Amino acid sequence: MTGARESIQMTTLSDILDKTGVEKIDLIKIDVEGAEKMTLKGCARILEKARPRIIIELNPTLAAASGLRADGAWRMLVSLGYKMYEIDDVASLCRIDRCPHQLINVLAFPG
């Protein structure tokens, strides 16, 4: 590794959809290694307006290591009325009522 840096341009999903004219989103998949809350904030308008289902990997350990609240994404989804579920060992959906303390894939459905 040379320690070289590369600059990238960032945007939000809400801005991309506004520019492209997409009005309806049914499903969002999020796997961002601890940056879930920031990602959710970047699509907050969509979550409030379109109410899509969300498949999200929650990684509270990496979120906390990045200086973010470990439960930030969870709290944001709950505040928007989402209900969280995990797929159990027999492929059934199990409701989750508390923020997990370890890495978990969650299905979030709007209430």
MDAnalysis code that builds the backbone (N, CA, C; Angstrom):
import MDAnalysis as mda
import numpy as np

u = mda.Universe.empty(333, n_residues=111, atom_resindex=np.repeat(np.arange(111), 3), trajectory=True)
u.add_TopologyAttr("name", ["N", "CA", "C"] * 111)
u.add_TopologyAttr("resid", np.arange(1, 112))
u.add_TopologyAttr("resname", ["MET", "THR", "GLY", "ALA", "ARG", "GLU", "SER", "ILE", "GLN", "MET", "THR", "THR", "LEU", "SER", "ASP", "ILE", "LEU", "ASP", "LYS", "THR", "GLY", "VAL", "GLU", "LYS", "ILE", "ASP", "LEU", "ILE", "LYS", "ILE", "ASP", "VAL", "GLU", "GLY", "ALA", "GLU", "LYS", "MET", "THR", "LEU", "LYS", "GLY", "CYS", "ALA", "ARG", "ILE", "LEU", "GLU", "LYS", "ALA", "ARG", "PRO", "ARG", "ILE", "ILE", "ILE", "GLU", "LEU", "ASN", "PRO", "THR", "LEU", "ALA", "ALA", "ALA", "SER", "GLY", "LEU", "ARG", "ALA", "ASP", "GLY", "ALA", "TRP", "ARG", "MET", "LEU", "VAL", "SER", "LEU", "GLY", "TYR", "LYS", "MET", "TYR", "GLU", "ILE", "ASP", "ASP", "VAL", "ALA", "SER", "LEU", "CYS", "ARG", "ILE", "ASP", "ARG", "CYS", "PRO", "HIS", "GLN", "LEU", "ILE", "ASN", "VAL", "LEU", "ALA", "PHE", "PRO", "GLY"])
u.atoms.positions = np.array([
    [0.828, -1.181, 0.000],
    [0.000, 0.000, 0.000],
    [0.870, 1.241, 0.000],
    [0.542, 2.164, -0.819],
    [1.339, 3.378, -0.916],
    [0.793, 4.510, -0.068],
    [-0.384, 4.357, 0.453],
    [-0.987, 5.427, 1.234],
    [-1.593, 6.508, 0.359],
    [-1.761, 6.226, -0.928],
    [-2.355, 7.199, -1.844],
    [-3.818, 7.421, -1.488],
    [-4.277, 8.599, -1.761],
    [-5.675, 8.949, -1.504],
    [-6.376, 9.237, -2.809],
    [-7.659, 9.007, -2.791],
    [-8.469, 9.285, -3.961],
    [-9.701, 10.047, -3.503],
    [-10.021, 11.115, -4.183],
    [-11.217, 11.884, -3.862],
    [-12.387, 11.331, -4.660],
    [-13.524, 11.256, -4.004],
    [-14.737, 10.815, -4.680],
    [-15.835, 11.828, -4.413],
    [-16.772, 11.895, -5.315],
    [-17.907, 12.787, -5.136],
    [-19.040, 11.991, -4.502],
    [-19.654, 12.547, -3.477],
    [-20.750, 11.871, -2.800],
    [-22.053, 12.598, -3.088],
    [-23.134, 11.846, -3.061],
    [-24.464, 12.410, -3.224],
    [-25.413, 11.556, -2.386],
    [-26.672, 11.891, -2.400],
    [-27.665, 11.110, -1.660],
    [-28.595, 10.411, -2.635],
    [-29.198, 9.341, -2.167],
    [-30.176, 8.641, -2.988],
    [-31.344, 9.567, -3.318],
    [-31.744, 10.375, -2.375],
    [-32.846, 11.319, -2.629],
    [-32.504, 12.260, -3.777],
    [-31.278, 12.779, -3.813],
    [-30.876, 13.675, -4.902],
    [-30.847, 12.961, -6.251],
    [-30.355, 11.728, -6.260],
    [-30.315, 10.966, -7.514],
    [-31.728, 10.736, -8.043],
    [-32.645, 10.361, -7.171],
    [-34.016, 10.117, -7.604],
    [-34.684, 11.395, -8.081],
    [-34.400, 12.510, -7.416],
    [-34.940, 13.790, -7.858],
    [-34.453, 14.126, -9.266],
    [-33.169, 13.915, -9.529],
    [-32.585, 14.238, -10.837],
    [-33.083, 13.314, -11.940],
    [-33.357, 12.062, -11.611],
    [-33.782, 11.098, -12.626],
    [-35.296, 11.014, -12.781],
    [-36.037, 11.627, -11.877],
    [-37.490, 11.619, -11.964],
    [-38.148, 10.357, -11.432],
    [-37.382, 9.481, -10.781],
    [-37.972, 8.270, -10.195],
    [-38.799, 8.680, -8.989],
    [-40.042, 8.227, -8.966],
    [-40.940, 8.634, -7.882],
    [-41.261, 7.517, -6.898],
    [-41.120, 6.264, -7.311],
    [-41.524, 5.149, -6.452],
    [-40.363, 4.197, -6.238],
    [-40.106, 3.881, -5.000],
    [-39.100, 2.899, -4.605],
    [-39.816, 1.876, -3.726],
    [-39.698, 0.601, -4.075],
    [-40.350, -0.446, -3.290],
    [-39.430, -1.088, -2.274],
    [-38.127, -1.146, -2.586],
    [-37.186, -1.858, -1.740],
    [-35.824, -1.179, -1.795],
    [-35.187, -1.059, -0.645],
    [-33.823, -0.535, -0.557],
    [-32.987, -1.570, 0.180],
    [-31.807, -1.885, -0.352],
    [-30.849, -2.789, 0.301],
    [-29.668, -1.957, 0.762],
    [-29.320, -2.046, 2.039],
    [-28.231, -1.244, 2.610],
    [-27.231, -2.160, 3.308],
    [-25.972, -2.060, 2.897],
    [-24.871, -2.793, 3.530],
    [-23.663, -1.870, 3.455],
    [-23.459, -1.069, 4.475],
    [-22.460, 0.009, 4.416],
    [-21.480, 0.001, 5.596],
    [-21.311, -1.160, 6.212],
    [-20.263, -1.360, 7.215],
    [-20.233, -0.312, 8.334],
    [-21.368, -0.107, 8.985],
    [-21.427, 0.780, 10.135],
    [-21.958, 2.168, 9.848],
    [-22.076, 2.532, 8.572],
    [-22.557, 3.879, 8.206],
    [-24.053, 3.872, 7.893],
    [-24.800, 2.974, 8.522],
    [-26.221, 2.837, 8.227],
    [-27.006, 4.114, 8.514],
    [-26.751, 4.745, 9.654],
    [-27.511, 5.957, 10.005],
    [-27.273, 7.063, 8.978],
    [-26.030, 7.253, 8.556],
    [-25.742, 8.289, 7.558],
    [-26.435, 7.971, 6.237],
    [-26.459, 6.698, 5.884],
    [-27.118, 6.283, 4.646],
    [-28.624, 6.525, 4.732],
    [-29.219, 6.178, 5.854],
    [-30.650, 6.420, 6.039],
    [-30.967, 7.907, 5.989],
    [-30.103, 8.735, 6.569],
    [-30.321, 10.180, 6.523],
    [-30.295, 10.682, 5.082],
    [-29.454, 10.050, 4.237],
    [-29.354, 10.447, 2.839],
    [-30.556, 10.062, 2.003],
    [-31.396, 9.199, 2.533],
    [-32.619, 8.845, 1.800],
    [-33.859, 9.075, 2.666],
    [-33.752, 9.978, 3.623],
    [-34.849, 10.232, 4.562],
    [-36.142, 10.640, 3.855],
    [-36.037, 11.494, 2.834],
    [-37.254, 11.917, 2.109],
    [-37.950, 10.716, 1.480],
    [-37.172, 9.789, 0.953],
    [-37.746, 8.593, 0.334],
    [-38.423, 7.730, 1.393],
    [-37.756, 7.559, 2.529],
    [-38.326, 6.737, 3.588],
    [-39.643, 7.311, 4.087],
    [-39.727, 8.620, 4.168],
    [-40.939, 9.272, 4.647],
    [-42.045, 9.271, 3.603],
    [-41.681, 9.443, 2.323],
    [-42.673, 9.578, 1.261],
    [-43.082, 8.240, 0.653],
    [-42.105, 7.436, 0.233],
    [-42.403, 6.199, -0.490],
    [-42.630, 5.005, 0.431],
    [-42.082, 5.070, 1.654],
    [-42.227, 4.003, 2.647],
    [-41.797, 2.640, 2.091],
    [-40.590, 2.548, 1.543],
    [-40.145, 1.267, 0.983],
    [-39.812, 0.251, 2.068],
    [-39.805, -0.990, 1.685],
    [-39.259, -2.030, 2.546],
    [-37.743, -1.873, 2.499],
    [-37.065, -2.274, 3.565],
    [-35.617, -2.111, 3.636],
    [-34.987, -3.409, 4.111],
    [-33.966, -3.841, 3.401],
    [-33.109, -4.922, 3.871],
    [-31.819, -4.229, 4.284],
    [-31.469, -4.334, 5.544],
    [-30.331, -3.571, 6.049],
    [-29.464, -4.430, 6.962],
    [-28.178, -4.355, 6.733],
    [-27.239, -4.987, 7.650],
    [-26.910, -3.950, 8.719],
    [-27.290, -4.236, 9.950],
    [-26.966, -3.349, 11.063],
    [-25.661, -3.820, 11.688],
    [-24.716, -2.908, 11.811],
    [-23.412, -3.254, 12.368],
    [-23.084, -2.270, 13.488],
    [-23.677, -2.470, 14.669],
    [-23.485, -1.519, 15.759],
    [-22.024, -1.381, 16.200],
    [-21.253, -2.437, 16.081],
    [-19.843, -2.380, 16.492],
    [-19.057, -1.420, 15.603],
    [-19.209, -1.544, 14.288],
    [-18.499, -0.641, 13.375],
    [-19.035, 0.782, 13.459],
    [-20.341, 0.923, 13.688],
    [-20.903, 2.269, 13.842],
    [-20.241, 2.966, 15.034],
    [-20.167, 2.279, 16.159],
    [-19.554, 2.863, 17.363],
    [-18.068, 3.142, 17.141],
    [-17.376, 2.238, 16.448],
    [-15.947, 2.436, 16.176],
    [-15.705, 3.634, 15.269],
    [-16.728, 4.016, 14.502],
    [-16.621, 5.175, 13.618],
    [-17.047, 6.472, 14.300],
    [-17.374, 6.381, 15.579],
    [-17.794, 7.567, 16.316],
    [-19.275, 7.858, 16.208],
    [-20.038, 6.910, 15.671],
    [-21.488, 7.078, 15.534],
    [-22.182, 6.312, 16.656],
    [-23.444, 6.624, 16.875],
    [-24.219, 5.865, 17.863],
    [-24.420, 4.449, 17.349],
    [-24.175, 3.474, 18.176],
    [-24.346, 2.078, 17.783],
    [-25.791, 1.788, 17.380],
    [-26.738, 2.489, 18.007],
    [-28.156, 2.253, 17.732],
    [-28.792, 3.341, 16.868],
    [-27.979, 4.152, 16.211],
    [-28.502, 5.286, 15.446],
    [-29.449, 4.900, 14.328],
    [-29.075, 3.917, 13.522],
    [-29.930, 3.492, 12.410],
    [-31.222, 2.876, 12.933],
    [-31.098, 2.053, 13.957],
    [-32.272, 1.425, 14.575],
    [-33.255, 2.487, 15.051],
    [-32.744, 3.451, 15.802],
    [-33.608, 4.503, 16.352],
    [-34.286, 5.305, 15.248],
    [-33.550, 5.574, 14.168],
    [-34.140, 6.336, 13.067],
    [-35.278, 5.553, 12.410],
    [-35.057, 4.272, 12.161],
    [-36.116, 3.463, 11.552],
    [-37.340, 3.362, 12.463],
    [-37.122, 3.168, 13.744],
    [-38.234, 3.104, 14.695],
    [-38.993, 4.435, 14.701],
    [-38.263, 5.550, 14.678],
    [-38.924, 6.863, 14.697],
    [-39.763, 7.096, 13.440],
    [-39.413, 6.416, 12.356],
    [-40.177, 6.529, 11.110],
    [-41.302, 5.486, 11.026],
    [-41.476, 4.720, 12.097],
    [-42.577, 3.759, 12.152],
    [-42.277, 2.400, 11.546],
    [-41.014, 2.098, 11.313],
    [-40.663, 0.793, 10.757],
    [-40.659, -0.282, 11.837],
    [-41.037, -1.491, 11.448],
    [-40.989, -2.674, 12.301],
    [-39.870, -3.558, 11.762],
    [-39.026, -4.092, 12.657],
    [-37.879, -4.871, 12.245],
    [-38.078, -6.363, 12.496],
    [-37.552, -7.137, 11.540],
    [-37.659, -8.594, 11.601],
    [-36.324, -9.215, 11.212],
    [-36.084, -10.402, 11.780],
    [-34.916, -11.201, 11.441],
    [-35.421, -12.520, 10.862],
    [-34.655, -13.101, 9.938],
    [-34.996, -14.425, 9.441],
    [-34.338, -15.441, 10.371],
    [-35.148, -16.310, 10.980],
    [-34.589, -17.281, 11.938],
    [-34.038, -18.513, 11.228],
    [-33.640, -19.512, 11.998],
    [-32.996, -20.719, 11.469],
    [-33.898, -21.565, 10.581],
    [-35.201, -21.417, 10.711],
    [-36.120, -22.192, 9.873],
    [-36.799, -21.307, 8.822],
    [-36.149, -20.193, 8.490],
    [-36.598, -19.271, 7.432],
    [-37.934, -18.607, 7.734],
    [-38.218, -18.390, 9.009],
    [-39.407, -17.642, 9.414],
    [-38.995, -16.247, 9.845],
    [-39.901, -15.295, 9.691],
    [-39.640, -13.932, 10.154],
    [-39.953, -13.829, 11.640],
    [-39.000, -13.305, 12.389],
    [-39.167, -13.089, 13.826],
    [-39.048, -11.595, 14.105],
    [-40.032, -11.045, 14.767],
    [-40.027, -9.628, 15.108],
    [-38.908, -9.338, 16.090],
    [-38.196, -8.237, 15.882],
    [-37.137, -7.792, 16.782],
    [-37.604, -6.479, 17.409],
    [-37.625, -6.415, 18.731],
    [-38.113, -5.224, 19.416],
    [-37.008, -4.364, 20.008],
    [-35.767, -4.859, 20.000],
    [-34.649, -4.104, 20.561],
    [-33.489, -4.067, 19.579],
    [-32.723, -3.014, 19.668],
    [-31.547, -2.881, 18.817],
    [-30.567, -4.011, 19.119],
    [-30.118, -4.714, 18.095],
    [-29.147, -5.783, 18.332],
    [-27.786, -5.212, 18.728],
    [-27.006, -6.029, 19.422],
    [-25.679, -5.608, 19.858],
    [-24.582, -6.162, 18.960],
    [-24.967, -6.989, 17.999],
    [-23.996, -7.561, 17.082],
    [-24.508, -7.403, 15.649],
    [-23.654, -7.715, 14.701],
    [-24.000, -7.651, 13.285],
    [-25.228, -8.507, 13.003],
    [-26.186, -7.928, 12.266],
    [-27.414, -8.654, 11.955],
    [-28.019, -8.085, 10.675],
    [-28.606, -8.959, 9.882],
    [-29.377, -8.529, 8.713],
    [-30.827, -8.431, 9.130],
    [-31.423, -7.297, 8.837],
    [-32.775, -7.010, 9.278],
    [-33.655, -6.666, 8.084],
    [-34.888, -7.128, 8.141],
    [-35.899, -6.696, 7.191],
    [-36.763, -5.681, 7.916],
    [-36.875, -4.495, 7.366],
    [-37.662, -3.428, 7.987],
    [-38.869, -3.121, 7.115],
    [-40.042, -3.200, 7.726],
    [-41.281, -2.939, 7.021],
    [-41.939, -1.698, 7.596],
    [-42.458, -0.826, 6.722],
    [-43.129, 0.368, 7.237],
    [-44.392, -0.026, 7.988],
    [-44.663, 0.670, 9.089],
    [-45.839, 0.372, 9.902],
    [-47.067, 1.055, 9.375],
])
